[in-house]
């Protein structure tokens, strides 16, 4: 009897990189479910505990800021301890934070459980994670893959939103938190089985690579390396322009849309379930816009893509206060489609620029840039809640967010690197690990 034995040099039909991206995408989807959950908590917590919008927004802001600040350290930790271990631990942490939030009795506990624990966990699976995976496993199609993983984050944010809204409306908000916690726990074994740190772990080349590369030795001193990359990149012009425009990106998306769109629509008489469904539609068009943006990033100047995205977003946000009503009108649907396409489209060009200017440290640099995104988001989330308490309306914040997007559109074409910006970081990185 003859047994068919596969040749060791035979190439698999599906490159292992795509299975890694699948596992990474599932982890990002699970983490994304927590991102828009904050908007569903504001009104129930205000009614049940009598907490002000401002005090609730403090916890939301802490969550967003830690989400950003954790990302660059997580990227370095992945270099030190491996992607799989960091992601599995992060999923467990967000599940723990969500469960503890269901038994809280004071506002400071919301800040501790939802702000700190969930913020740290989701931050470990932020866009720096996507940049790390795409950078290690792909040479060709890197922009497209970054777009796909970004879309996965958006998909996680919004595919769960109407379901979680219905669960919160039917079984109260605690049941929705338990749902996302169980989702995170279920993804952990999938991550452990499919996700791998480097192509060399399974004896393959990165997708599109012409030569096999050995796995680099673990980089010691993850925290020191992360800070060192920040200090070095902060001496270059592209870093501050990327950080500034991405901070505005965070303020005009996570900071106001995901935290205050549902309460704002409800303030105009729209049921929460319908408002949440509209926000979920934004997520559907996010997928189209982000994957399309990744495709465009492989072909066009990323700086001008950013300028165009921010300019169109500015127009959309400034029009939004005129579109709210108790019922869904066609004009609001148009806003949802346009904003959805533009919302996360800024991520692939920003990641591409970080890699272009900072080479091997591009993922960590993007992590710091993403931290500025979340700082902007956290500040806007807090100011949005305070504005609602003071003026009884979010209208002023929508207009201000649009004005900031105009500024970002003007700054984006100015992102230019000097020759040697990336080389400076590479030299210091090699020096730190003892490579000549």
C-alpha positions in Angstrom: 0.0 0.0 0.0 1.4 3.4 -1.0 1.0 6.3 1.3 1.0 9.8 -0.1 3.6 11.9 1.8 3.6 15.6 1.4 7.0 17.0 0.3 8.6 19.2 2.9 9.2 21.9 0.3 5.6 21.9 -1.0 4.0 25.2 -0.3 0.7 25.2 1.6 -2.4 26.3 -0.3 -3.0 29.0 2.3 0.0 30.9 3.7 0.2 30.5 7.4 0.2 34.4 7.7 -3.5 34.4 6.9 -4.3 32.1 9.8 -2.3 34.3 12.1 -4.3 37.3 10.8 -7.5 35.4 11.4 -6.6 34.8 15.0 -5.4 38.4 15.5 -8.6 39.6 13.9 -10.8 37.6 16.3 -8.9 39.0 19.3 -9.3 42.5 18.0 -13.0 41.9 17.4 -13.4 40.7 21.0 -11.5 43.8 22.3 -13.5 46.1 20.0 -16.7 45.0 21.6 -15.7 46.8 24.8 -14.8 50.1 22.9 -18.3 51.3 22.1 -19.8 49.7 25.3 -19.1 53.0 27.2 -21.8 54.8 25.3 -24.4 52.2 26.5 -23.4 52.6 30.1 -23.8 56.4 30.5 -27.6 56.7 30.6 -28.2 53.5 32.7 -25.6 54.5 35.3 -26.9 58.0 35.5 -30.4 56.8 36.2 -29.5 53.9 38.6 -26.9 55.6 40.7 -27.6 59.3 40.1 -24.0 59.9 39.0 -23.5 63.0 36.8 -22.5 62.7 33.2 -19.2 64.3 34.1 -18.3 61.8 36.8 -19.2 58.9 34.5 -17.1 60.5 31.7 -14.1 60.4 34.0 -14.1 56.6 33.9 -14.6 56.6 30.2 -11.7 59.1 29.7 -9.4 57.0 31.9 -10.3 54.0 29.8 -9.5 55.8 26.6 -6.3 57.3 27.8 -5.0 54.0 29.2 -6.0 52.3 26.0 -3.6 54.7 24.2 -0.8 54.7 26.7 -0.7 50.9 27.0 -0.3 50.3 23.2 3.4 51.3 22.8 4.4 49.3 25.9 2.3 46.3 24.7 4.2 46.4 21.4 7.5 46.2 23.2 6.2 43.5 25.5 5.2 41.5 22.4 8.9 41.7 21.3 10.0 40.4 24.7 7.4 37.8 25.7 5.6 37.0 22.5 2.4 38.2 20.8 0.4 35.2 21.9 1.1 35.5 25.6 0.4 39.2 25.7 -2.9 38.9 23.8 -4.2 36.0 25.8 -3.4 37.9 29.0 -5.1 41.0 27.7 -8.3 39.2 26.8 -8.4 37.7 30.3 -7.9 41.2 31.8 -10.8 42.8 29.9 -13.1 40.0 30.9 -12.2 40.4 34.6 -12.7 44.2 34.4 -16.1 43.8 32.8 -17.3 41.3 35.4 -16.1 43.4 38.3 -18.0 46.4 36.8 -21.2 44.5 37.3 -20.8 44.5 41.1 -19.5 48.0 41.7 -21.3 50.4 44.1 -19.3 53.7 43.7 -18.1 55.9 40.9 -14.5 55.3 41.8 -15.0 51.6 41.2 -16.2 52.3 37.7 -12.9 54.2 37.1 -10.9 51.3 38.6 -12.7 48.4 36.8 -13.8 49.9 33.5 -11.3 52.7 33.3 -8.1 50.9 34.5 -8.5 47.1 33.9 -10.5 47.3 30.6 -8.4 50.2 29.4 -5.2 48.3 30.0 -6.5 45.1 28.4 -8.0 46.7 25.3 -4.9 48.9 24.9 -2.8 45.8 24.6 -4.8 44.9 21.5 -5.0 48.3 19.9 -3.7 49.3 16.5 -0.1 48.9 17.6 -0.9 45.2 17.9 -2.2 45.2 14.3 0.9 47.1 13.2 3.2 44.5 14.9 1.4 41.5 13.3 1.3 43.0 9.9 5.0 44.1 10.1 6.2 40.7 11.1 4.1 38.4 8.9 3.6 40.5 5.7 6.0 42.2 3.3 3.5 42.4 0.4 -0.1 43.6 1.0 0.9 45.1 4.3 -1.4 48.2 3.8 -4.3 45.9 2.9 -3.7 43.7 5.9 -3.5 46.7 8.2 -6.8 47.8 6.8 -8.3 44.4 7.4 -7.2 44.3 11.0 -8.4 47.9 11.6 -11.7 46.8 10.1 -11.8 43.9 12.5 -11.6 46.4 15.4 -14.4 48.4 13.9 -16.4 45.2 13.3 -16.0 44.3 16.9 -17.0 47.7 18.0 -20.3 47.7 16.1 -21.4 44.2 15.3 -22.0 43.7 19.0 -23.5 47.2 19.6 -27.2 46.6 18.6 -27.1 43.2 20.3 -25.6 44.6 23.5 -28.1 47.5 23.4 -31.0 45.0 23.1 -29.6 42.9 26.0 -29.2 46.1 28.1 -32.7 47.2 27.3 -34.2 43.8 28.0 -32.1 42.4 30.8 -30.4 45.6 32.1 -26.8 46.7 31.5 -25.1 44.1 33.7 -26.1 41.3 31.3 -24.5 43.1 28.4 -21.2 43.3 30.3 -21.3 39.6 31.1 -21.9 39.0 27.4 -18.7 40.8 26.3 -16.7 39.2 29.1 -17.7 35.7 27.9 -16.8 36.6 24.3 -13.3 37.6 25.4 -12.9 34.4 27.3 -14.0 32.2 24.4 -11.4 33.8 22.0 -8.5 33.0 24.3 -8.1 29.3 23.2 -8.4 30.3 19.6 -5.6 32.8 20.0 -3.4 30.2 21.7 -3.9 27.7 19.0 -3.5 29.8 15.8 -1.5 32.9 16.7 2.3 32.8 16.4 4.9 35.4 17.2 7.0 35.1 14.0 7.1 33.3 10.6 10.2 31.5 11.7 8.2 29.8 14.5 6.6 27.7 11.9 9.5 27.6 9.4 8.0 29.9 6.7 8.9 33.2 5.1 6.8 36.2 5.7 4.1 36.6 3.1 5.7 38.3 0.0 9.2 37.9 1.4 12.0 36.7 -0.9 14.2 35.3 1.8 13.7 33.4 5.0 14.4 35.4 8.2 15.4 33.9 11.5 13.4 35.0 14.5 15.1 37.9 16.3 16.2 37.3 19.9 13.8 38.6 22.6 14.5 42.3 23.2 15.1 42.9 26.9 14.0 45.9 28.8 10.6 46.4 27.1 9.7 49.4 29.1 13.1 51.0 28.6 13.0 50.4 24.9 9.5 51.9 24.6 10.6 55.1 26.4 13.8 55.2 24.4 11.9 55.0 21.2 9.6 57.8 22.4 12.5 60.1 23.3 14.3 59.5 20.0 11.3 59.9 17.8 10.2 63.0 19.7 13.2 64.7 18.3 11.8 64.4 14.8 9.2 66.4 13.0 7.0 63.6 11.6 6.3 62.2 15.1 4.7 65.4 16.3 2.6 65.9 13.2 1.5 62.3 13.3 0.7 62.6 17.0 -1.2 65.9 16.5 -3.3 64.7 13.7 -4.1 61.4 15.3 -5.1 63.1 18.6 -7.6 65.1 16.5 -8.7 61.8 14.9 -9.4 60.3 18.4 -11.2 63.4 19.6 -13.5 63.4 16.6 -14.3 59.6 16.7 -13.9 57.7 19.9 -14.0 60.8 22.1 -17.4 62.0 20.9 -19.1 59.6 18.6 -18.6 56.4 20.6 -19.2 58.0 23.9 -21.9 60.5 23.2 -23.7 59.8 19.9 -26.2 57.5 21.5 -27.0 59.8 24.5 -27.2 62.8 22.1 -29.6 61.0 19.8 -31.7 59.9 22.8 -31.7 63.5 24.0 -33.5 64.4 20.8 -36.1 61.7 21.5 -34.6 58.8 19.5 -34.9 55.4 21.3 -31.5 54.0 22.4 -31.9 50.8 20.4 -32.4 52.8 17.2 -29.5 55.1 18.0 -27.3 52.1 18.7 -28.3 50.5 15.4 -27.3 53.7 13.6 -23.9 53.6 15.3 -23.6 49.9 14.3 -24.2 51.0 10.7 -21.3 53.3 11.0 -19.2 50.2 11.8 -20.5 48.4 8.7 -19.3 51.2 6.5 -16.1 51.4 8.6 -15.1 48.0 7.2 -15.5 49.3 3.6 -13.7 52.5 4.2 -10.8 51.0 6.2 -10.1 48.1 3.8 -10.4 50.6 0.9 -8.1 53.0 2.6 -5.5 50.2 3.1 -5.7 49.4 -0.6 -5.2 53.1 -1.4 -2.3 53.4 1.0 -0.4 50.8 -1.0 -0.8 53.0 -4.1 -1.1 56.7 -3.1 0.7 59.3 -0.9 -0.6 58.6 2.6 -0.3 62.3 3.6 -2.8 63.5 1.0 -5.1 60.6 1.9 -5.1 61.9 5.5 -5.8 65.4 4.4 -8.8 64.3 2.3 -10.2 62.1 5.1 -10.0 64.9 7.7 -11.6 67.5 5.4 -14.6 65.4 4.6 -15.0 64.3 8.3 -15.0 68.0 9.3 -18.0 68.7 7.0 -19.9 65.7 8.3 -19.4 66.5 12.0 -20.4 70.2 11.5 -23.6 69.1 9.9 -24.6 66.5 12.5 -26.4 68.9 15.0 -28.8 69.7 12.3 -29.6 66.1 11.6 -30.7 64.8 15.0 -34.4 64.1 15.4 -36.7 61.6 17.2 -37.0 59.5 14.0 -34.4 58.4 11.5 -34.4 60.7 8.5 -32.6 60.1 5.2 -30.1 62.9 5.9 -29.0 61.2 9.1 -28.5 57.9 7.2 -26.3 59.8 4.7 -24.2 61.0 7.6 -23.9 57.5 8.9 -22.7 56.2 5.6 -20.2 59.1 5.0 -18.8 59.1 8.5 -18.6 55.3 8.5 -16.4 55.3 5.4 -14.2 58.1 6.8 -14.0 57.1 10.4 -11.1 54.6 10.7 -9.7 55.2 7.2 -7.0 57.3 8.8 -5.3 54.3 10.5 -3.6 52.6 7.5 -2.0 55.8 6.2 -0.8 56.7 9.7 0.7 53.2 10.2 2.3 53.4 6.8 3.9 56.8 7.6 5.2 55.5 11.0 6.9 52.5 9.3 8.2 54.7 6.5 10.0 57.1 8.9 10.9 54.8 11.7 11.6 51.3 10.2 11.8 48.4 12.7 10.5 50.7 15.5 7.5 51.8 13.5 5.1 49.7 15.5 6.2 51.2 18.8 6.3 54.7 17.3 2.7 54.2 16.1 1.9 52.9 19.6 2.9 56.3 20.9 1.0 58.1 18.1 -2.0 56.0 19.0 -1.6 57.1 22.6 -2.1 60.7 21.4 -5.2 59.5 19.7 -6.6 58.2 22.9 -5.5 61.3 24.9 -7.5 63.3 22.4 -10.4 60.9 22.7 -10.3 61.0 26.5 -10.3 64.8 26.6 -13.1 65.0 24.2 -15.1 62.4 26.1 -14.7 64.3 29.3 -15.5 67.7 27.7 -18.5 66.2 26.0 -20.0 65.1 29.3 -19.2 68.4 31.0 -20.7 70.3 28.1 -23.9 68.2 28.3 -24.2 69.0 32.0 -23.6 72.7 31.6 -25.5 73.5 28.4 -27.9 70.6 28.2 -26.7 69.9 24.6 -23.8 68.4 22.7 -24.1 70.8 19.7 -21.1 72.9 20.6 -18.9 69.8 20.8 -19.8 68.5 17.4 -18.9 71.8 15.8 -15.6 72.0 17.8 -14.7 68.5 16.6 -15.3 69.5 13.0 -13.1 72.6 13.4 -10.3 70.4 14.8 -10.6 68.1 11.7 -10.1 71.2 9.5 -6.8 71.8 11.3 -5.7 68.2 10.9 -6.5 68.4 7.1 -4.1 71.3 6.9 -1.4 69.7 8.9 -1.4 66.3 7.1 0.5 67.3 3.9 3.2 68.8 6.1 4.3 65.4 7.4 7.7 65.1 5.9 10.7 63.1 7.2 14.3 64.2 7.1 16.7 61.6 5.7 18.0 59.6 8.7 14.9 60.0 11.0 14.3 56.2 10.8 18.0 55.4 10.8 18.5 57.2 14.1 16.0 55.0 15.8 17.4 51.9 14.2 21.0 52.8 15.3 19.8 53.3 18.9 17.8 50.0 18.8 20.8 48.0 17.6 23.1 49.7 20.2 20.6 48.7 23.0 20.6 45.0 22.0 24.4 44.9 21.3 24.2 44.6 17.5 26.9 46.3 15.5 
